[in-house]
């Protein structure tokens, strides 16, 4: 491979003048990543080739703070778009090997060179690459964890969809199975919403409940009793026969403030229409 070289070149100038050769060598080193470059650019707007040049310049210039900041940005970008870490690791290691091929060639072309300088440079550059990888993986992991937390909170909020239908009445349609964890989320969300919205009536529709673990009925009663103490009465609709049988067997008795109706539509007709008539 023919290199462009002048005896006055610094290592940085040598790299810039031969950047096309660097790119071609890098692509031949990163076999698995090469075919993914366009896809990664399309998915995350991440230009691996240009970023490789940028990383090398930071390393040659010894700009450690800029290198770490760049690594953190890369970590966030890869976490945001759920890109495979194995590609990033292979790419950076390919950059390391290619850079060292260029450094070796540069020192071969320089007529006067000190071997000690070469080995010192080797250590410094390897440390820089390792620092980049360390900052990248910490950033990736931290941001990924925050995304998972946000997504979990979103799912939990969606699992307790309290829907206001007027300033005093809200509907809580429960869908799917209810375990102890979800019951705790329901309890916390309902209590908060009753206090914040100053709710007077909560229509709790159970028609979409697929499965309710044993013991959850007690949690349900605690929610009903709790919001009753806050001045909010509960209307329960859509209880399937399995739930009714469990309530009967357990001996649980709803408090006097609780009303049960067959369907959500019945509750809306009775309470929402009644509320509108009172306003008229």
PyMOL commands that set and color helices and strands:
alter all, ss='L'
color gray80, all
select helices_A, chain A and resi 11-17+19-29+31-34+37-44+48-61+64-80+85-109+115-158+180-197+216-229+241-250+264-279
alter helices_A, ss='H'
color red, helices_A
select strands_A, chain A and resi 162-164+169-178+201-212+233-237+259-261
alter strands_A, ss='S'
color yellow, strands_A
deselect
rebuild
show_as cartoon
